[in-house]
Amino acid sequence: MPVSIIQLQRFSGSSLPLRFAKGHFATNHSHINYYVDLTMTKHRLSEARMAAEELTARFKSTTIVDTILCLDGTEVIGACMASQLTNAGFTNMNAHQTIYVVTPEHTVGSQLLFRDNVAPMIRGKHVLILAASVTTGFTALAGVEAVSYYGGITEGICAIFAGVEECAGFPVVSVFDTKPFGDYDSYPSHACPLCKAGVKIDALVNTYGISSF
């Protein structure tokens, strides 16, 4: 499937590529007319650092971050953010003056689970939720609910790409949004106009990538 690339200038003057394909795609929660490929940004250190710099710059020095909860395979970006936040002297209430970078397990019902050895990194901590993308908001909302359940305090939601500006009462801070596309849209699977028009699905997409038909 042809993938287009837009080079977008970031605040630091560096250029971070946005890779995408237009078509008809099905996710776990919706149908979308653009697939945004975040694979390289999540796993390539140079791009992960640039994404982390962009997100870190959006939080004021008064933001307390003890833990970064990484969803959708964003651990590399989360580690970069933790390094940048601690180097920048951000307020930190952790007794060791550091930041935990954690990732949850998923139950069969798609709920988030933290084992007993990881739960203390959430309990009583100020948690920043990091996702690869926030389009419907289901994944980020699950993160907020899990943090609350395990006794943590959500301080914010951030993502590489976002199709919404708000989720669970928090503004969604993102590196990229839908503005470069113009006609980006997300639909409930039962109300997808592309399906109703008889347009076949090009691929299934999720946090791991894309599977074309």
PyMOL commands that place a pseudoatom at each C-alpha (Angstrom):
pseudoatom trace, name=CA, resn=MET, resi=1, chain=A, elem=C, hetatm=0, pos=[0.000, 0.000, 0.000]
pseudoatom trace, name=CA, resn=PRO, resi=2, chain=A, elem=C, hetatm=0, pos=[1.503, 3.399, -0.993]
pseudoatom trace, name=CA, resn=VAL, resi=3, chain=A, elem=C, hetatm=0, pos=[2.545, 5.461, 2.017]
pseudoatom trace, name=CA, resn=SER, resi=4, chain=A, elem=C, hetatm=0, pos=[2.910, 9.240, 1.834]
pseudoatom trace, name=CA, resn=ILE, resi=5, chain=A, elem=C, hetatm=0, pos=[5.284, 11.224, 4.017]
pseudoatom trace, name=CA, resn=ILE, resi=6, chain=A, elem=C, hetatm=0, pos=[4.968, 14.813, 5.204]
pseudoatom trace, name=CA, resn=GLN, resi=7, chain=A, elem=C, hetatm=0, pos=[8.005, 16.401, 6.823]
pseudoatom trace, name=CA, resn=LEU, resi=8, chain=A, elem=C, hetatm=0, pos=[6.716, 18.717, 9.543]
pseudoatom trace, name=CA, resn=GLN, resi=9, chain=A, elem=C, hetatm=0, pos=[8.908, 21.273, 11.244]
pseudoatom trace, name=CA, resn=ARG, resi=10, chain=A, elem=C, hetatm=0, pos=[8.802, 21.004, 15.020]
pseudoatom trace, name=CA, resn=PHE, resi=11, chain=A, elem=C, hetatm=0, pos=[9.383, 23.686, 17.662]
pseudoatom trace, name=CA, resn=SER, resi=12, chain=A, elem=C, hetatm=0, pos=[13.100, 22.881, 17.821]
pseudoatom trace, name=CA, resn=GLY, resi=13, chain=A, elem=C, hetatm=0, pos=[13.561, 23.452, 14.095]
pseudoatom trace, name=CA, resn=SER, resi=14, chain=A, elem=C, hetatm=0, pos=[14.062, 19.741, 13.450]
pseudoatom trace, name=CA, resn=SER, resi=15, chain=A, elem=C, hetatm=0, pos=[11.902, 17.852, 10.998]
pseudoatom trace, name=CA, resn=LEU, resi=16, chain=A, elem=C, hetatm=0, pos=[9.831, 14.843, 12.051]
pseudoatom trace, name=CA, resn=PRO, resi=17, chain=A, elem=C, hetatm=0, pos=[8.157, 12.754, 9.324]
pseudoatom trace, name=CA, resn=LEU, resi=18, chain=A, elem=C, hetatm=0, pos=[4.464, 11.899, 9.410]
pseudoatom trace, name=CA, resn=ARG, resi=19, chain=A, elem=C, hetatm=0, pos=[3.759, 8.727, 7.422]
pseudoatom trace, name=CA, resn=PHE, resi=20, chain=A, elem=C, hetatm=0, pos=[0.240, 7.922, 6.300]
pseudoatom trace, name=CA, resn=ALA, resi=21, chain=A, elem=C, hetatm=0, pos=[-1.915, 6.193, 3.711]
pseudoatom trace, name=CA, resn=LYS, resi=22, chain=A, elem=C, hetatm=0, pos=[-5.413, 7.119, 2.596]
pseudoatom trace, name=CA, resn=GLY, resi=23, chain=A, elem=C, hetatm=0, pos=[-8.081, 4.438, 2.249]
pseudoatom trace, name=CA, resn=HIS, resi=24, chain=A, elem=C, hetatm=0, pos=[-10.639, 2.495, 4.261]
pseudoatom trace, name=CA, resn=PHE, resi=25, chain=A, elem=C, hetatm=0, pos=[-9.252, 0.966, 7.447]
pseudoatom trace, name=CA, resn=ALA, resi=26, chain=A, elem=C, hetatm=0, pos=[-10.787, -0.895, 10.374]
pseudoatom trace, name=CA, resn=THR, resi=27, chain=A, elem=C, hetatm=0, pos=[-9.508, -0.598, 13.939]
pseudoatom trace, name=CA, resn=ASN, resi=28, chain=A, elem=C, hetatm=0, pos=[-10.729, -2.365, 17.068]
pseudoatom trace, name=CA, resn=HIS, resi=29, chain=A, elem=C, hetatm=0, pos=[-13.073, 0.521, 17.810]
pseudoatom trace, name=CA, resn=SER, resi=30, chain=A, elem=C, hetatm=0, pos=[-13.816, 2.325, 14.569]
pseudoatom trace, name=CA, resn=HIS, resi=31, chain=A, elem=C, hetatm=0, pos=[-13.312, 2.757, 10.834]
pseudoatom trace, name=CA, resn=ILE, resi=32, chain=A, elem=C, hetatm=0, pos=[-10.946, 5.477, 9.619]
pseudoatom trace, name=CA, resn=ASN, resi=33, chain=A, elem=C, hetatm=0, pos=[-10.104, 6.968, 6.224]
pseudoatom trace, name=CA, resn=TYR, resi=34, chain=A, elem=C, hetatm=0, pos=[-6.384, 7.448, 6.957]
pseudoatom trace, name=CA, resn=TYR, resi=35, chain=A, elem=C, hetatm=0, pos=[-3.848, 5.051, 8.416]
pseudoatom trace, name=CA, resn=VAL, resi=36, chain=A, elem=C, hetatm=0, pos=[-1.127, 6.941, 10.285]
pseudoatom trace, name=CA, resn=ASP, resi=37, chain=A, elem=C, hetatm=0, pos=[1.999, 4.784, 10.477]
pseudoatom trace, name=CA, resn=LEU, resi=38, chain=A, elem=C, hetatm=0, pos=[3.776, 5.544, 13.755]
pseudoatom trace, name=CA, resn=THR, resi=39, chain=A, elem=C, hetatm=0, pos=[6.078, 2.518, 13.706]
pseudoatom trace, name=CA, resn=MET, resi=40, chain=A, elem=C, hetatm=0, pos=[9.324, 4.389, 13.043]
pseudoatom trace, name=CA, resn=THR, resi=41, chain=A, elem=C, hetatm=0, pos=[8.490, 7.182, 15.480]
pseudoatom trace, name=CA, resn=LYS, resi=42, chain=A, elem=C, hetatm=0, pos=[7.886, 4.623, 18.234]
pseudoatom trace, name=CA, resn=HIS, resi=43, chain=A, elem=C, hetatm=0, pos=[10.947, 2.473, 17.583]
pseudoatom trace, name=CA, resn=ARG, resi=44, chain=A, elem=C, hetatm=0, pos=[13.604, 4.651, 15.907]
pseudoatom trace, name=CA, resn=LEU, resi=45, chain=A, elem=C, hetatm=0, pos=[15.557, 6.430, 18.613]
pseudoatom trace, name=CA, resn=SER, resi=46, chain=A, elem=C, hetatm=0, pos=[16.214, 9.638, 16.669]
pseudoatom trace, name=CA, resn=GLU, resi=47, chain=A, elem=C, hetatm=0, pos=[12.515, 10.102, 15.892]
pseudoatom trace, name=CA, resn=ALA, resi=48, chain=A, elem=C, hetatm=0, pos=[11.449, 9.033, 19.382]
pseudoatom trace, name=CA, resn=ARG, resi=49, chain=A, elem=C, hetatm=0, pos=[13.701, 11.718, 20.861]
pseudoatom trace, name=CA, resn=MET, resi=50, chain=A, elem=C, hetatm=0, pos=[12.194, 14.406, 18.630]
pseudoatom trace, name=CA, resn=ALA, resi=51, chain=A, elem=C, hetatm=0, pos=[8.659, 13.329, 19.519]
pseudoatom trace, name=CA, resn=ALA, resi=52, chain=A, elem=C, hetatm=0, pos=[9.586, 13.310, 23.198]
pseudoatom trace, name=CA, resn=GLU, resi=53, chain=A, elem=C, hetatm=0, pos=[11.062, 16.808, 22.947]
pseudoatom trace, name=CA, resn=GLU, resi=54, chain=A, elem=C, hetatm=0, pos=[7.862, 18.100, 21.384]
pseudoatom trace, name=CA, resn=LEU, resi=55, chain=A, elem=C, hetatm=0, pos=[5.656, 16.551, 24.054]
pseudoatom trace, name=CA, resn=THR, resi=56, chain=A, elem=C, hetatm=0, pos=[7.908, 17.470, 26.976]
pseudoatom trace, name=CA, resn=ALA, resi=57, chain=A, elem=C, hetatm=0, pos=[7.960, 21.111, 25.889]
pseudoatom trace, name=CA, resn=ARG, resi=58, chain=A, elem=C, hetatm=0, pos=[4.177, 21.256, 26.204]
pseudoatom trace, name=CA, resn=PHE, resi=59, chain=A, elem=C, hetatm=0, pos=[4.217, 20.688, 29.955]
pseudoatom trace, name=CA, resn=LYS, resi=60, chain=A, elem=C, hetatm=0, pos=[4.943, 23.520, 32.338]
pseudoatom trace, name=CA, resn=SER, resi=61, chain=A, elem=C, hetatm=0, pos=[7.677, 23.255, 34.942]
pseudoatom trace, name=CA, resn=THR, resi=62, chain=A, elem=C, hetatm=0, pos=[5.009, 23.013, 37.661]
pseudoatom trace, name=CA, resn=THR, resi=63, chain=A, elem=C, hetatm=0, pos=[3.710, 19.702, 36.261]
pseudoatom trace, name=CA, resn=ILE, resi=64, chain=A, elem=C, hetatm=0, pos=[4.438, 16.851, 38.634]
pseudoatom trace, name=CA, resn=VAL, resi=65, chain=A, elem=C, hetatm=0, pos=[5.332, 13.594, 36.874]
pseudoatom trace, name=CA, resn=ASP, resi=66, chain=A, elem=C, hetatm=0, pos=[6.332, 10.535, 38.871]
pseudoatom trace, name=CA, resn=THR, resi=67, chain=A, elem=C, hetatm=0, pos=[5.338, 7.897, 36.316]
pseudoatom trace, name=CA, resn=ILE, resi=68, chain=A, elem=C, hetatm=0, pos=[4.843, 7.744, 32.561]
pseudoatom trace, name=CA, resn=LEU, resi=69, chain=A, elem=C, hetatm=0, pos=[2.291, 5.105, 31.586]
pseudoatom trace, name=CA, resn=CYS, resi=70, chain=A, elem=C, hetatm=0, pos=[3.190, 3.927, 28.073]
pseudoatom trace, name=CA, resn=LEU, resi=71, chain=A, elem=C, hetatm=0, pos=[0.388, 2.555, 25.899]
pseudoatom trace, name=CA, resn=ASP, resi=72, chain=A, elem=C, hetatm=0, pos=[0.578, 1.208, 22.342]
pseudoatom trace, name=CA, resn=GLY, resi=73, chain=A, elem=C, hetatm=0, pos=[4.283, 0.351, 22.445]
pseudoatom trace, name=CA, resn=THR, resi=74, chain=A, elem=C, hetatm=0, pos=[5.523, 3.864, 23.240]
pseudoatom trace, name=CA, resn=GLU, resi=75, chain=A, elem=C, hetatm=0, pos=[8.158, 2.812, 25.777]
pseudoatom trace, name=CA, resn=VAL, resi=76, chain=A, elem=C, hetatm=0, pos=[11.086, 4.303, 23.818]
pseudoatom trace, name=CA, resn=ILE, resi=77, chain=A, elem=C, hetatm=0, pos=[9.390, 7.706, 23.654]
pseudoatom trace, name=CA, resn=GLY, resi=78, chain=A, elem=C, hetatm=0, pos=[8.403, 7.383, 27.309]
pseudoatom trace, name=CA, resn=ALA, resi=79, chain=A, elem=C, hetatm=0, pos=[12.004, 6.734, 28.334]
pseudoatom trace, name=CA, resn=CYS, resi=80, chain=A, elem=C, hetatm=0, pos=[13.157, 9.739, 26.311]
pseudoatom trace, name=CA, resn=MET, resi=81, chain=A, elem=C, hetatm=0, pos=[10.501, 11.916, 27.951]
pseudoatom trace, name=CA, resn=ALA, resi=82, chain=A, elem=C, hetatm=0, pos=[11.505, 10.719, 31.412]
pseudoatom trace, name=CA, resn=SER, resi=83, chain=A, elem=C, hetatm=0, pos=[15.138, 11.590, 30.685]
pseudoatom trace, name=CA, resn=GLN, resi=84, chain=A, elem=C, hetatm=0, pos=[14.220, 15.024, 29.344]
pseudoatom trace, name=CA, resn=LEU, resi=85, chain=A, elem=C, hetatm=0, pos=[11.843, 15.814, 32.204]
pseudoatom trace, name=CA, resn=THR, resi=86, chain=A, elem=C, hetatm=0, pos=[14.383, 14.925, 34.868]
pseudoatom trace, name=CA, resn=ASN, resi=87, chain=A, elem=C, hetatm=0, pos=[17.186, 16.769, 33.069]
pseudoatom trace, name=CA, resn=ALA, resi=88, chain=A, elem=C, hetatm=0, pos=[14.977, 19.844, 32.796]
pseudoatom trace, name=CA, resn=GLY, resi=89, chain=A, elem=C, hetatm=0, pos=[14.504, 19.874, 36.572]
pseudoatom trace, name=CA, resn=PHE, resi=90, chain=A, elem=C, hetatm=0, pos=[10.759, 19.325, 36.470]
pseudoatom trace, name=CA, resn=THR, resi=91, chain=A, elem=C, hetatm=0, pos=[9.054, 19.068, 39.850]
pseudoatom trace, name=CA, resn=ASN, resi=92, chain=A, elem=C, hetatm=0, pos=[9.166, 15.478, 41.032]
pseudoatom trace, name=CA, resn=MET, resi=93, chain=A, elem=C, hetatm=0, pos=[7.576, 14.028, 44.182]
pseudoatom trace, name=CA, resn=ASN, resi=94, chain=A, elem=C, hetatm=0, pos=[9.158, 10.601, 43.797]
pseudoatom trace, name=CA, resn=ALA, resi=95, chain=A, elem=C, hetatm=0, pos=[11.369, 9.853, 46.775]
pseudoatom trace, name=CA, resn=HIS, resi=96, chain=A, elem=C, hetatm=0, pos=[14.246, 8.885, 44.479]
pseudoatom trace, name=CA, resn=GLN, resi=97, chain=A, elem=C, hetatm=0, pos=[13.888, 12.010, 42.315]
pseudoatom trace, name=CA, resn=THR, resi=98, chain=A, elem=C, hetatm=0, pos=[13.345, 9.918, 39.209]
pseudoatom trace, name=CA, resn=ILE, resi=99, chain=A, elem=C, hetatm=0, pos=[10.495, 8.893, 36.899]
pseudoatom trace, name=CA, resn=TYR, resi=100, chain=A, elem=C, hetatm=0, pos=[9.072, 5.412, 36.435]
pseudoatom trace, name=CA, resn=VAL, resi=101, chain=A, elem=C, hetatm=0, pos=[8.309, 4.266, 32.888]
pseudoatom trace, name=CA, resn=VAL, resi=102, chain=A, elem=C, hetatm=0, pos=[5.734, 1.462, 32.942]
pseudoatom trace, name=CA, resn=THR, resi=103, chain=A, elem=C, hetatm=0, pos=[3.524, -0.424, 30.525]
pseudoatom trace, name=CA, resn=PRO, resi=104, chain=A, elem=C, hetatm=0, pos=[0.368, -2.352, 31.478]
pseudoatom trace, name=CA, resn=GLU, resi=105, chain=A, elem=C, hetatm=0, pos=[-0.859, -5.820, 30.711]
pseudoatom trace, name=CA, resn=HIS, resi=106, chain=A, elem=C, hetatm=0, pos=[-4.191, -6.254, 28.925]
pseudoatom trace, name=CA, resn=THR, resi=107, chain=A, elem=C, hetatm=0, pos=[-6.897, -8.588, 30.176]
pseudoatom trace, name=CA, resn=VAL, resi=108, chain=A, elem=C, hetatm=0, pos=[-9.208, -10.512, 27.849]
pseudoatom trace, name=CA, resn=GLY, resi=109, chain=A, elem=C, hetatm=0, pos=[-11.769, -7.735, 28.261]
pseudoatom trace, name=CA, resn=SER, resi=110, chain=A, elem=C, hetatm=0, pos=[-9.188, -5.093, 27.229]
pseudoatom trace, name=CA, resn=GLN, resi=111, chain=A, elem=C, hetatm=0, pos=[-8.871, -3.772, 30.767]
pseudoatom trace, name=CA, resn=LEU, resi=112, chain=A, elem=C, hetatm=0, pos=[-5.421, -2.697, 31.945]
pseudoatom trace, name=CA, resn=LEU, resi=113, chain=A, elem=C, hetatm=0, pos=[-3.656, -4.688, 34.641]
pseudoatom trace, name=CA, resn=PHE, resi=114, chain=A, elem=C, hetatm=0, pos=[-0.631, -3.949, 36.803]
pseudoatom trace, name=CA, resn=ARG, resi=115, chain=A, elem=C, hetatm=0, pos=[1.053, -6.749, 38.718]
pseudoatom trace, name=CA, resn=ASP, resi=116, chain=A, elem=C, hetatm=0, pos=[1.815, -6.386, 42.422]
pseudoatom trace, name=CA, resn=ASN, resi=117, chain=A, elem=C, hetatm=0, pos=[5.445, -5.472, 41.717]
pseudoatom trace, name=CA, resn=VAL, resi=118, chain=A, elem=C, hetatm=0, pos=[4.463, -2.686, 39.309]
pseudoatom trace, name=CA, resn=ALA, resi=119, chain=A, elem=C, hetatm=0, pos=[1.352, -1.304, 41.049]
pseudoatom trace, name=CA, resn=PRO, resi=120, chain=A, elem=C, hetatm=0, pos=[3.431, 0.737, 43.575]
pseudoatom trace, name=CA, resn=MET, resi=121, chain=A, elem=C, hetatm=0, pos=[4.753, 2.734, 40.604]
pseudoatom trace, name=CA, resn=ILE, resi=122, chain=A, elem=C, hetatm=0, pos=[1.154, 3.870, 40.031]
pseudoatom trace, name=CA, resn=ARG, resi=123, chain=A, elem=C, hetatm=0, pos=[-0.297, 4.039, 43.549]
pseudoatom trace, name=CA, resn=GLY, resi=124, chain=A, elem=C, hetatm=0, pos=[-0.051, 7.542, 44.974]
pseudoatom trace, name=CA, resn=LYS, resi=125, chain=A, elem=C, hetatm=0, pos=[1.945, 8.710, 41.953]
pseudoatom trace, name=CA, resn=HIS, resi=126, chain=A, elem=C, hetatm=0, pos=[1.325, 11.541, 39.497]
pseudoatom trace, name=CA, resn=VAL, resi=127, chain=A, elem=C, hetatm=0, pos=[0.954, 9.733, 36.174]
pseudoatom trace, name=CA, resn=LEU, resi=128, chain=A, elem=C, hetatm=0, pos=[1.319, 11.035, 32.632]
pseudoatom trace, name=CA, resn=ILE, resi=129, chain=A, elem=C, hetatm=0, pos=[-0.427, 8.805, 30.079]
pseudoatom trace, name=CA, resn=LEU, resi=130, chain=A, elem=C, hetatm=0, pos=[1.388, 8.393, 26.752]
pseudoatom trace, name=CA, resn=ALA, resi=131, chain=A, elem=C, hetatm=0, pos=[-0.324, 6.759, 23.759]
pseudoatom trace, name=CA, resn=ALA, resi=132, chain=A, elem=C, hetatm=0, pos=[0.730, 6.287, 20.155]
pseudoatom trace, name=CA, resn=SER, resi=133, chain=A, elem=C, hetatm=0, pos=[-2.561, 7.713, 18.890]
pseudoatom trace, name=CA, resn=VAL, resi=134, chain=A, elem=C, hetatm=0, pos=[-5.784, 8.997, 20.384]
pseudoatom trace, name=CA, resn=THR, resi=135, chain=A, elem=C, hetatm=0, pos=[-8.586, 8.852, 17.837]
pseudoatom trace, name=CA, resn=THR, resi=136, chain=A, elem=C, hetatm=0, pos=[-11.679, 7.435, 19.520]
pseudoatom trace, name=CA, resn=GLY, resi=137, chain=A, elem=C, hetatm=0, pos=[-10.132, 7.860, 22.970]
pseudoatom trace, name=CA, resn=PHE, resi=138, chain=A, elem=C, hetatm=0, pos=[-10.995, 4.332, 24.159]
pseudoatom trace, name=CA, resn=THR, resi=139, chain=A, elem=C, hetatm=0, pos=[-7.394, 3.365, 24.904]
pseudoatom trace, name=CA, resn=ALA, resi=140, chain=A, elem=C, hetatm=0, pos=[-6.533, 6.609, 26.693]
pseudoatom trace, name=CA, resn=LEU, resi=141, chain=A, elem=C, hetatm=0, pos=[-9.748, 6.388, 28.718]
pseudoatom trace, name=CA, resn=ALA, resi=142, chain=A, elem=C, hetatm=0, pos=[-8.800, 2.860, 29.768]
pseudoatom trace, name=CA, resn=GLY, resi=143, chain=A, elem=C, hetatm=0, pos=[-5.478, 4.298, 30.948]
pseudoatom trace, name=CA, resn=VAL, resi=144, chain=A, elem=C, hetatm=0, pos=[-7.180, 6.989, 33.030]
pseudoatom trace, name=CA, resn=GLU, resi=145, chain=A, elem=C, hetatm=0, pos=[-9.525, 4.434, 34.584]
pseudoatom trace, name=CA, resn=ALA, resi=146, chain=A, elem=C, hetatm=0, pos=[-6.649, 2.074, 35.399]
pseudoatom trace, name=CA, resn=VAL, resi=147, chain=A, elem=C, hetatm=0, pos=[-4.593, 4.829, 37.022]
pseudoatom trace, name=CA, resn=SER, resi=148, chain=A, elem=C, hetatm=0, pos=[-7.579, 5.773, 39.183]
pseudoatom trace, name=CA, resn=TYR, resi=149, chain=A, elem=C, hetatm=0, pos=[-8.314, 2.145, 40.079]
pseudoatom trace, name=CA, resn=TYR, resi=150, chain=A, elem=C, hetatm=0, pos=[-4.734, 1.546, 41.222]
pseudoatom trace, name=CA, resn=GLY, resi=151, chain=A, elem=C, hetatm=0, pos=[-4.712, 4.723, 43.298]
pseudoatom trace, name=CA, resn=GLY, resi=152, chain=A, elem=C, hetatm=0, pos=[-2.738, 7.020, 41.002]
pseudoatom trace, name=CA, resn=ILE, resi=153, chain=A, elem=C, hetatm=0, pos=[-3.396, 10.584, 39.869]
pseudoatom trace, name=CA, resn=THR, resi=154, chain=A, elem=C, hetatm=0, pos=[-3.597, 11.280, 36.137]
pseudoatom trace, name=CA, resn=GLU, resi=155, chain=A, elem=C, hetatm=0, pos=[-1.764, 14.513, 35.300]
pseudoatom trace, name=CA, resn=GLY, resi=156, chain=A, elem=C, hetatm=0, pos=[-2.340, 14.511, 31.542]
pseudoatom trace, name=CA, resn=ILE, resi=157, chain=A, elem=C, hetatm=0, pos=[-2.706, 12.615, 28.286]
pseudoatom trace, name=CA, resn=CYS, resi=158, chain=A, elem=C, hetatm=0, pos=[-0.263, 12.895, 25.397]
pseudoatom trace, name=CA, resn=ALA, resi=159, chain=A, elem=C, hetatm=0, pos=[0.183, 11.099, 22.088]
pseudoatom trace, name=CA, resn=ILE, resi=160, chain=A, elem=C, hetatm=0, pos=[2.180, 11.100, 18.893]
pseudoatom trace, name=CA, resn=PHE, resi=161, chain=A, elem=C, hetatm=0, pos=[-1.020, 11.554, 16.860]
pseudoatom trace, name=CA, resn=ALA, resi=162, chain=A, elem=C, hetatm=0, pos=[-4.446, 12.698, 18.022]
pseudoatom trace, name=CA, resn=GLY, resi=163, chain=A, elem=C, hetatm=0, pos=[-7.779, 13.009, 16.269]
pseudoatom trace, name=CA, resn=VAL, resi=164, chain=A, elem=C, hetatm=0, pos=[-9.499, 14.541, 19.302]
pseudoatom trace, name=CA, resn=GLU, resi=165, chain=A, elem=C, hetatm=0, pos=[-8.607, 17.504, 21.467]
pseudoatom trace, name=CA, resn=GLU, resi=166, chain=A, elem=C, hetatm=0, pos=[-10.002, 16.144, 24.736]
pseudoatom trace, name=CA, resn=CYS, resi=167, chain=A, elem=C, hetatm=0, pos=[-10.367, 12.777, 26.439]
pseudoatom trace, name=CA, resn=ALA, resi=168, chain=A, elem=C, hetatm=0, pos=[-11.747, 11.919, 29.886]
pseudoatom trace, name=CA, resn=GLY, resi=169, chain=A, elem=C, hetatm=0, pos=[-11.727, 15.613, 30.792]
pseudoatom trace, name=CA, resn=PHE, resi=170, chain=A, elem=C, hetatm=0, pos=[-8.063, 16.097, 29.889]
pseudoatom trace, name=CA, resn=PRO, resi=171, chain=A, elem=C, hetatm=0, pos=[-6.709, 18.031, 26.897]
pseudoatom trace, name=CA, resn=VAL, resi=172, chain=A, elem=C, hetatm=0, pos=[-4.828, 15.695, 24.574]
pseudoatom trace, name=CA, resn=VAL, resi=173, chain=A, elem=C, hetatm=0, pos=[-1.315, 16.987, 23.890]
pseudoatom trace, name=CA, resn=SER, resi=174, chain=A, elem=C, hetatm=0, pos=[0.047, 15.585, 20.626]
pseudoatom trace, name=CA, resn=VAL, resi=175, chain=A, elem=C, hetatm=0, pos=[2.929, 15.942, 18.199]
pseudoatom trace, name=CA, resn=PHE, resi=176, chain=A, elem=C, hetatm=0, pos=[0.633, 15.587, 15.178]
pseudoatom trace, name=CA, resn=ASP, resi=177, chain=A, elem=C, hetatm=0, pos=[-3.071, 16.156, 14.670]
pseudoatom trace, name=CA, resn=THR, resi=178, chain=A, elem=C, hetatm=0, pos=[-5.512, 15.889, 11.758]
pseudoatom trace, name=CA, resn=LYS, resi=179, chain=A, elem=C, hetatm=0, pos=[-4.811, 19.327, 10.265]
pseudoatom trace, name=CA, resn=PRO, resi=180, chain=A, elem=C, hetatm=0, pos=[-2.357, 18.068, 7.578]
pseudoatom trace, name=CA, resn=PHE, resi=181, chain=A, elem=C, hetatm=0, pos=[-5.075, 15.788, 6.175]
pseudoatom trace, name=CA, resn=GLY, resi=182, chain=A, elem=C, hetatm=0, pos=[-8.025, 18.145, 5.989]
pseudoatom trace, name=CA, resn=ASP, resi=183, chain=A, elem=C, hetatm=0, pos=[-10.572, 15.347, 5.496]
pseudoatom trace, name=CA, resn=TYR, resi=184, chain=A, elem=C, hetatm=0, pos=[-9.485, 12.906, 8.228]
pseudoatom trace, name=CA, resn=ASP, resi=185, chain=A, elem=C, hetatm=0, pos=[-12.428, 11.176, 9.869]
pseudoatom trace, name=CA, resn=SER, resi=186, chain=A, elem=C, hetatm=0, pos=[-13.244, 8.326, 12.222]
pseudoatom trace, name=CA, resn=TYR, resi=187, chain=A, elem=C, hetatm=0, pos=[-16.582, 6.510, 12.261]
pseudoatom trace, name=CA, resn=PRO, resi=188, chain=A, elem=C, hetatm=0, pos=[-18.296, 3.901, 14.430]
pseudoatom trace, name=CA, resn=SER, resi=189, chain=A, elem=C, hetatm=0, pos=[-18.111, 0.617, 12.523]
pseudoatom trace, name=CA, resn=HIS, resi=190, chain=A, elem=C, hetatm=0, pos=[-21.913, 0.362, 12.321]
pseudoatom trace, name=CA, resn=ALA, resi=191, chain=A, elem=C, hetatm=0, pos=[-22.231, 3.864, 10.864]
pseudoatom trace, name=CA, resn=CYS, resi=192, chain=A, elem=C, hetatm=0, pos=[-19.297, 3.993, 8.458]
pseudoatom trace, name=CA, resn=PRO, resi=193, chain=A, elem=C, hetatm=0, pos=[-20.245, 5.893, 5.263]
pseudoatom trace, name=CA, resn=LEU, resi=194, chain=A, elem=C, hetatm=0, pos=[-17.518, 4.071, 3.327]
pseudoatom trace, name=CA, resn=CYS, resi=195, chain=A, elem=C, hetatm=0, pos=[-19.087, 0.718, 4.190]
pseudoatom trace, name=CA, resn=LYS, resi=196, chain=A, elem=C, hetatm=0, pos=[-22.535, 2.033, 3.268]
pseudoatom trace, name=CA, resn=ALA, resi=197, chain=A, elem=C, hetatm=0, pos=[-21.127, 3.184, -0.082]
pseudoatom trace, name=CA, resn=GLY, resi=198, chain=A, elem=C, hetatm=0, pos=[-19.759, -0.311, -0.734]
pseudoatom trace, name=CA, resn=VAL, resi=199, chain=A, elem=C, hetatm=0, pos=[-16.093, 0.659, -0.379]
pseudoatom trace, name=CA, resn=LYS, resi=200, chain=A, elem=C, hetatm=0, pos=[-14.132, -2.412, 0.692]
pseudoatom trace, name=CA, resn=ILE, resi=201, chain=A, elem=C, hetatm=0, pos=[-11.813, -2.286, 3.682]
pseudoatom trace, name=CA, resn=ASP, resi=202, chain=A, elem=C, hetatm=0, pos=[-8.177, -1.985, 2.611]
pseudoatom trace, name=CA, resn=ALA, resi=203, chain=A, elem=C, hetatm=0, pos=[-6.612, -3.243, 5.823]
pseudoatom trace, name=CA, resn=LEU, resi=204, chain=A, elem=C, hetatm=0, pos=[-6.982, -3.970, 9.506]
pseudoatom trace, name=CA, resn=VAL, resi=205, chain=A, elem=C, hetatm=0, pos=[-4.891, -1.706, 11.725]
pseudoatom trace, name=CA, resn=ASN, resi=206, chain=A, elem=C, hetatm=0, pos=[-3.993, -1.689, 15.400]
pseudoatom trace, name=CA, resn=THR, resi=207, chain=A, elem=C, hetatm=0, pos=[-1.143, -0.657, 17.667]
pseudoatom trace, name=CA, resn=TYR, resi=208, chain=A, elem=C, hetatm=0, pos=[1.122, -3.300, 16.112]
pseudoatom trace, name=CA, resn=GLY, resi=209, chain=A, elem=C, hetatm=0, pos=[0.681, -2.080, 12.546]
pseudoatom trace, name=CA, resn=ILE, resi=210, chain=A, elem=C, hetatm=0, pos=[-1.283, -2.862, 9.421]
pseudoatom trace, name=CA, resn=SER, resi=211, chain=A, elem=C, hetatm=0, pos=[-2.520, -6.055, 7.751]
pseudoatom trace, name=CA, resn=SER, resi=212, chain=A, elem=C, hetatm=0, pos=[-3.632, -5.485, 4.182]
pseudoatom trace, name=CA, resn=PHE, resi=213, chain=A, elem=C, hetatm=0, pos=[-6.238, -7.611, 2.446]
for i in range(1, 213): cmd.bond("trace and resi %d" % i, "trace and resi %d" % (i + 1))
show_as sticks, trace
zoom trace
